[in-house]
Amino acid sequence: MRPRKVGNGLSNLGKRHSRRWLPALGMLLVLGAVVFLWRGLLSGAEEVPAGEVPMTGKVVTLSAASSAALPGAEMQYALAPEPAAASSPSPSPSPSPAPSPEPQLTPPGSGVYAAPTRPDGKSVTPKDDECYWGMELLDAGAQAHRCRFKSGSGQLLLDYAYGTAVPESEAVEPSWFSDAVFIGNSLEQGFMLWAGLKTADMFAVQSISVANIGSERVINTGGGNYISILDAMARKSYRKVFVMLGINELSWASKETFYDKYSAVIDRIRELEPEAELYLQSMTPVTKKQSDNSTTFTNSRIVEYNEVIRQLAEDKECHYLFIHEAYADEEGCLPANTTEDGIHPYPKYYAQWLTYLETHTVMEVKR
């Protein structure tokens, strides 16, 4: 009998067992690879809280519409680039820091308008800033930065600046004037009596000028007591102050004197109403007959003094309302059939003054 070859027997035994454990080993390797990949994905993902947009360094478009639209229009934000990952191991978790103030959008040196990173390193949530509705931020941040004003109806006034006439916009409701006060001379008094605006306060009297609006006691407070127009205004806080001055000054003040004294009135109003925006109304024209027969109340002088008011609006950062165009005909005169004395409109024509104000509104965008 031949002896058995031990080596061949062991080899055959290994072959028989390999058929059993090789498939199991393959399954273990596949499972290990899946777990490894899953853990890598979890560790690299960053949780983004609801309502926030992760920082990508690109412009994020939230919705679409025209550049002149209201809420619901296209709003684009340029977010600051994501910080580079640190090469050293992350430190151990520490208690959450105290809440930081919300970041403010500030103009970068160049490129798009970017938001700064938060102190805690989290993504910056785009602010619902009214100045950004409908803005095209892809070409330059300067366009966004100059969006400083909007109309009372919410339209952006991209090309408006102090010293330019307030442009026409969608009409506002009378309630927009509920936090306003109107002060001035006899023209403003006519507006007060006959324009039909019931939501604003008004203090206006004939013969008022830049020289006496803060000193002449013409407002009756009851019991035989009288105070000046500025003192009457100061008894309440307003957000809008509309001023009409100039027609009486044509008889005595040079343009330089008019500028200086009107400037002092503006300063005083700002002291009394620090939260208010100021609206300087231009003078209205006079009739051709009145202008031709006078050396004082002429349309050429009204144009010159209106330019002084416009310059004041630019220098003192007030809004300039060119009421003149609401009444001027093709020759720049007040139509003869709208007035009796050549200067003051008939009562029924003050309504067009109100219509002009309702369609020429402006407010500074607060950030």
NUTOR-49387 format. One record per residue (C-alpha): residue in one letter; x negated, y negated, z. Coordinates in steps of 0.25 Angstrom, whole numbers, plus 5000, padded with zeros to 4 digits. Example, Ala and Ser with C-alpha at 12.3 -4.5 7.8 and 13.67 -1.06 7.14 Angstrom:
<rs>
type / x / y / z
A / 4951 / 5018 / 5031;
S / 4945 / 5004 / 5029;
</rs>
This chain:
<rs>
type / x / y / z
M / 5000 / 5000 / 5000;
R / 4995 / 4986 / 4996;
P / 4992 / 4976 / 5007;
R / 5002 / 4963 / 5006;
K / 4995 / 4950 / 5002;
V / 4998 / 4941 / 5013;
G / 4995 / 4928 / 5005;
N / 5006 / 4931 / 4995;
G / 5016 / 4934 / 5006;
L / 5014 / 4921 / 5013;
S / 5015 / 4913 / 5000;
N / 5028 / 4920 / 4997;
L / 5033 / 4917 / 5010;
G / 5030 / 4902 / 5008;
K / 5037 / 4901 / 4995;
R / 5049 / 4907 / 5001;
H / 5050 / 4897 / 5013;
S / 5046 / 4885 / 5004;
R / 5059 / 4887 / 4996;
R / 5066 / 4884 / 5010;
W / 5059 / 4872 / 5015;
L / 5055 / 4864 / 5003;
P / 5070 / 4859 / 5000;
A / 5071 / 4855 / 5015;
L / 5058 / 4847 / 5014;
G / 5063 / 4840 / 5002;
M / 5076 / 4835 / 5008;
L / 5068 / 4830 / 5020;
L / 5059 / 4822 / 5011;
V / 5071 / 4816 / 5004;
L / 5078 / 4812 / 5017;
G / 5066 / 4806 / 5023;
A / 5064 / 4797 / 5011;
V / 5079 / 4792 / 5011;
V / 5077 / 4789 / 5026;
F / 5064 / 4781 / 5023;
L / 5071 / 4773 / 5012;
W / 5083 / 4770 / 5020;
R / 5075 / 4765 / 5032;
G / 5067 / 4756 / 5023;
L / 5079 / 4750 / 5017;
L / 5085 / 4747 / 5031;
S / 5072 / 4741 / 5036;
G / 5071 / 4731 / 5024;
A / 5085 / 4727 / 5024;
E / 5089 / 4713 / 5030;
E / 5103 / 4712 / 5036;
V / 5109 / 4699 / 5031;
P / 5120 / 4694 / 5040;
A / 5134 / 4691 / 5034;
G / 5135 / 4678 / 5027;
E / 5120 / 4676 / 5025;
V / 5112 / 4677 / 5012;
P / 5098 / 4684 / 5013;
M / 5087 / 4675 / 5009;
T / 5082 / 4678 / 4995;
G / 5075 / 4665 / 4990;
K / 5085 / 4664 / 4979;
V / 5098 / 4656 / 4977;
V / 5110 / 4663 / 4982;
T / 5123 / 4660 / 4975;
L / 5135 / 4661 / 4984;
S / 5146 / 4658 / 4974;
A / 5149 / 4651 / 4961;
A / 5155 / 4638 / 4956;
S / 5152 / 4624 / 4950;
S / 5143 / 4615 / 4957;
A / 5154 / 4605 / 4961;
A / 5162 / 4615 / 4968;
L / 5167 / 4616 / 4982;
P / 5165 / 4627 / 4992;
G / 5166 / 4640 / 4984;
A / 5157 / 4634 / 4974;
E / 5143 / 4639 / 4970;
M / 5133 / 4638 / 4982;
Q / 5119 / 4642 / 4980;
Y / 5108 / 4643 / 4991;
A / 5093 / 4644 / 4989;
L / 5088 / 4652 / 5001;
A / 5074 / 4652 / 5006;
P / 5065 / 4664 / 5002;
E / 5065 / 4676 / 5012;
P / 5053 / 4675 / 5021;
A / 5041 / 4685 / 5017;
A / 5041 / 4698 / 5026;
A / 5030 / 4698 / 5037;
S / 5019 / 4707 / 5035;
S / 5017 / 4710 / 5050;
P / 5027 / 4719 / 5057;
S / 5040 / 4713 / 5062;
P / 5040 / 4709 / 5077;
S / 5049 / 4716 / 5087;
P / 5063 / 4711 / 5087;
S / 5066 / 4699 / 5096;
P / 5078 / 4693 / 5101;
S / 5086 / 4684 / 5091;
P / 5082 / 4669 / 5092;
A / 5092 / 4659 / 5095;
P / 5101 / 4654 / 5083;
S / 5094 / 4644 / 5075;
P / 5100 / 4632 / 5068;
E / 5106 / 4635 / 5054;
P / 5096 / 4632 / 5044;
Q / 5098 / 4619 / 5035;
L / 5096 / 4619 / 5021;
T / 5085 / 4610 / 5017;
P / 5079 / 4606 / 5004;
P / 5066 / 4613 / 5000;
G / 5054 / 4607 / 4994;
S / 5058 / 4612 / 4980;
G / 5067 / 4623 / 4973;
V / 5080 / 4627 / 4978;
Y / 5087 / 4622 / 4991;
A / 5083 / 4633 / 5001;
A / 5087 / 4636 / 5015;
P / 5076 / 4638 / 5026;
T / 5074 / 4651 / 5033;
R / 5080 / 4653 / 5047;
P / 5071 / 4654 / 5059;
D / 5076 / 4668 / 5061;
G / 5072 / 4672 / 5047;
K / 5086 / 4676 / 5043;
S / 5092 / 4673 / 5030;
V / 5098 / 4659 / 5028;
T / 5113 / 4658 / 5026;
P / 5117 / 4648 / 5015;
K / 5124 / 4636 / 5022;
D / 5137 / 4633 / 5017;
D / 5132 / 4619 / 5014;
E / 5142 / 4610 / 5006;
C / 5130 / 4604 / 4999;
Y / 5128 / 4617 / 4992;
W / 5141 / 4620 / 4986;
G / 5139 / 4621 / 4971;
M / 5124 / 4617 / 4971;
E / 5115 / 4622 / 4961;
L / 5102 / 4625 / 4969;
L / 5094 / 4633 / 4959;
D / 5087 / 4621 / 4952;
A / 5083 / 4612 / 4964;
G / 5086 / 4609 / 4979;
A / 5087 / 4594 / 4976;
Q / 5100 / 4595 / 4970;
A / 5106 / 4602 / 4982;
H / 5099 / 4593 / 4992;
R / 5105 / 4581 / 4986;
C / 5119 / 4587 / 4988;
R / 5122 / 4577 / 4999;
F / 5136 / 4573 / 4997;
K / 5149 / 4579 / 4994;
S / 5163 / 4573 / 4991;
G / 5174 / 4573 / 5001;
S / 5180 / 4584 / 4993;
G / 5168 / 4592 / 4994;
Q / 5161 / 4590 / 4980;
L / 5146 / 4589 / 4980;
L / 5141 / 4575 / 4976;
L / 5127 / 4579 / 4970;
D / 5124 / 4566 / 4963;
Y / 5129 / 4557 / 4974;
A / 5120 / 4548 / 4983;
Y / 5122 / 4536 / 4992;
G / 5123 / 4524 / 4983;
T / 5130 / 4530 / 4972;
A / 5145 / 4529 / 4971;
V / 5153 / 4541 / 4977;
P / 5157 / 4549 / 4965;
E / 5171 / 4554 / 4962;
S / 5175 / 4568 / 4968;
E / 5188 / 4576 / 4971;
A / 5198 / 4568 / 4979;
V / 5198 / 4570 / 4994;
E / 5211 / 4570 / 5003;
P / 5214 / 4558 / 5012;
S / 5210 / 4566 / 5024;
W / 5195 / 4565 / 5019;
F / 5196 / 4550 / 5024;
S / 5201 / 4554 / 5038;
D / 5187 / 4552 / 5044;
A / 5185 / 4539 / 5037;
V / 5186 / 4524 / 5040;
F / 5187 / 4513 / 5030;
I / 5182 / 4499 / 5033;
G / 5181 / 4486 / 5026;
N / 5187 / 4474 / 5019;
S / 5200 / 4470 / 5013;
L / 5199 / 4480 / 5002;
E / 5197 / 4491 / 5012;
Q / 5209 / 4485 / 5019;
G / 5217 / 4487 / 5006;
F / 5213 / 4501 / 5005;
M / 5217 / 4503 / 5020;
L / 5231 / 4498 / 5018;
W / 5234 / 4503 / 5004;
A / 5225 / 4515 / 4999;
G / 5234 / 4525 / 5007;
L / 5223 / 4532 / 5015;
K / 5228 / 4536 / 5028;
T / 5217 / 4545 / 5034;
A / 5206 / 4535 / 5036;
D / 5204 / 4523 / 5046;
M / 5202 / 4509 / 5040;
F / 5197 / 4496 / 5045;
A / 5198 / 4485 / 5034;
V / 5201 / 4470 / 5035;
Q / 5200 / 4459 / 5025;
S / 5187 / 4450 / 5025;
I / 5179 / 4461 / 5031;
S / 5164 / 4461 / 5026;
V / 5151 / 4467 / 5030;
A / 5149 / 4455 / 5039;
N / 5161 / 4457 / 5048;
I / 5165 / 4471 / 5047;
G / 5159 / 4474 / 5060;
S / 5162 / 4461 / 5067;
E / 5176 / 4455 / 5063;
R / 5187 / 4460 / 5072;
V / 5198 / 4464 / 5062;
I / 5203 / 4477 / 5067;
N / 5214 / 4477 / 5077;
T / 5213 / 4487 / 5088;
G / 5226 / 4483 / 5095;
G / 5228 / 4473 / 5107;
G / 5223 / 4462 / 5099;
N / 5209 / 4468 / 5098;
Y / 5201 / 4468 / 5085;
I / 5188 / 4475 / 5081;
S / 5179 / 4475 / 5069;
I / 5180 / 4485 / 5058;
L / 5168 / 4492 / 5062;
D / 5172 / 4493 / 5076;
A / 5185 / 4499 / 5072;
M / 5178 / 4509 / 5064;
A / 5169 / 4513 / 5076;
R / 5181 / 4517 / 5084;
K / 5181 / 4530 / 5077;
S / 5171 / 4540 / 5070;
Y / 5172 / 4541 / 5055;
R / 5165 / 4550 / 5045;
K / 5168 / 4540 / 5033;
V / 5167 / 4525 / 5033;
F / 5172 / 4518 / 5021;
V / 5167 / 4503 / 5019;
M / 5173 / 4492 / 5010;
L / 5165 / 4479 / 5011;
G / 5160 / 4469 / 5001;
I / 5171 / 4461 / 4994;
N / 5171 / 4450 / 5005;
E / 5156 / 4450 / 5005;
L / 5156 / 4445 / 4991;
S / 5159 / 4431 / 4996;
W / 5147 / 4429 / 5005;
A / 5137 / 4440 / 5005;
S / 5125 / 4442 / 4996;
K / 5122 / 4456 / 4991;
E / 5111 / 4457 / 5001;
T / 5119 / 4452 / 5013;
F / 5130 / 4461 / 5009;
Y / 5120 / 4473 / 5009;
D / 5114 / 4470 / 5022;
K / 5127 / 4467 / 5030;
Y / 5134 / 4479 / 5023;
S / 5122 / 4488 / 5027;
A / 5124 / 4483 / 5042;
V / 5138 / 4487 / 5041;
I / 5135 / 4501 / 5036;
D / 5124 / 4502 / 5048;
R / 5135 / 4498 / 5058;
I / 5145 / 4508 / 5052;
R / 5135 / 4519 / 5053;
E / 5132 / 4516 / 5068;
L / 5147 / 4516 / 5071;
E / 5150 / 4529 / 5062;
P / 5138 / 4537 / 5062;
E / 5145 / 4549 / 5056;
A / 5152 / 4542 / 5045;
E / 5148 / 4542 / 5030;
L / 5149 / 4527 / 5024;
Y / 5157 / 4524 / 5011;
L / 5154 / 4510 / 5005;
Q / 5165 / 4506 / 4996;
S / 5162 / 4497 / 4984;
M / 5170 / 4484 / 4982;
T / 5181 / 4485 / 4972;
P / 5181 / 4475 / 4960;
V / 5190 / 4463 / 4959;
T / 5198 / 4459 / 4946;
K / 5192 / 4452 / 4934;
K / 5199 / 4439 / 4937;
Q / 5194 / 4439 / 4952;
S / 5180 / 4442 / 4947;
D / 5180 / 4431 / 4936;
N / 5185 / 4420 / 4945;
S / 5176 / 4423 / 4957;
T / 5162 / 4421 / 4960;
T / 5163 / 4430 / 4973;
F / 5172 / 4442 / 4970;
T / 5167 / 4446 / 4957;
N / 5166 / 4460 / 4951;
S / 5151 / 4457 / 4948;
R / 5148 / 4454 / 4963;
I / 5157 / 4466 / 4967;
V / 5148 / 4475 / 4958;
E / 5135 / 4469 / 4965;
Y / 5140 / 4471 / 4979;
N / 5145 / 4485 / 4976;
E / 5131 / 4488 / 4972;
V / 5126 / 4483 / 4986;
I / 5137 / 4492 / 4992;
R / 5131 / 4504 / 4984;
Q / 5117 / 4501 / 4988;
L / 5121 / 4500 / 5002;
A / 5127 / 4514 / 5001;
E / 5114 / 4519 / 4995;
D / 5105 / 4513 / 5006;
K / 5114 / 4516 / 5018;
E / 5119 / 4530 / 5013;
C / 5133 / 4527 / 5011;
H / 5143 / 4531 / 5001;
Y / 5147 / 4521 / 4990;
L / 5161 / 4521 / 4985;
F / 5163 / 4513 / 4972;
I / 5177 / 4509 / 4974;
H / 5175 / 4498 / 4964;
E / 5177 / 4509 / 4953;
A / 5191 / 4512 / 4958;
Y / 5196 / 4498 / 4954;
A / 5187 / 4493 / 4943;
D / 5193 / 4492 / 4929;
E / 5184 / 4493 / 4916;
E / 5178 / 4479 / 4919;
G / 5175 / 4482 / 4934;
C / 5187 / 4474 / 4939;
L / 5199 / 4476 / 4948;
P / 5211 / 4477 / 4939;
A / 5219 / 4464 / 4940;
N / 5232 / 4472 / 4942;
T / 5227 / 4479 / 4954;
T / 5225 / 4467 / 4963;
E / 5231 / 4453 / 4967;
D / 5219 / 4446 / 4972;
G / 5209 / 4452 / 4962;
I / 5201 / 4459 / 4974;
H / 5211 / 4468 / 4982;
P / 5219 / 4479 / 4975;
Y / 5234 / 4480 / 4976;
P / 5238 / 4490 / 4987;
K / 5242 / 4501 / 4977;
Y / 5228 / 4501 / 4971;
Y / 5221 / 4505 / 4984;
A / 5225 / 4519 / 4982;
Q / 5214 / 4520 / 4971;
W / 5204 / 4516 / 4981;
L / 5208 / 4528 / 4989;
T / 5208 / 4537 / 4977;
Y / 5194 / 4533 / 4974;
L / 5189 / 4536 / 4988;
E / 5196 / 4550 / 4988;
T / 5189 / 4553 / 4975;
H / 5175 / 4547 / 4979;
T / 5171 / 4554 / 4992;
V / 5157 / 4558 / 4997;
M / 5152 / 4564 / 5010;
E / 5138 / 4568 / 5014;
V / 5135 / 4583 / 5015;
K / 5132 / 4586 / 5029;
R / 5121 / 4597 / 5031;
</rs>
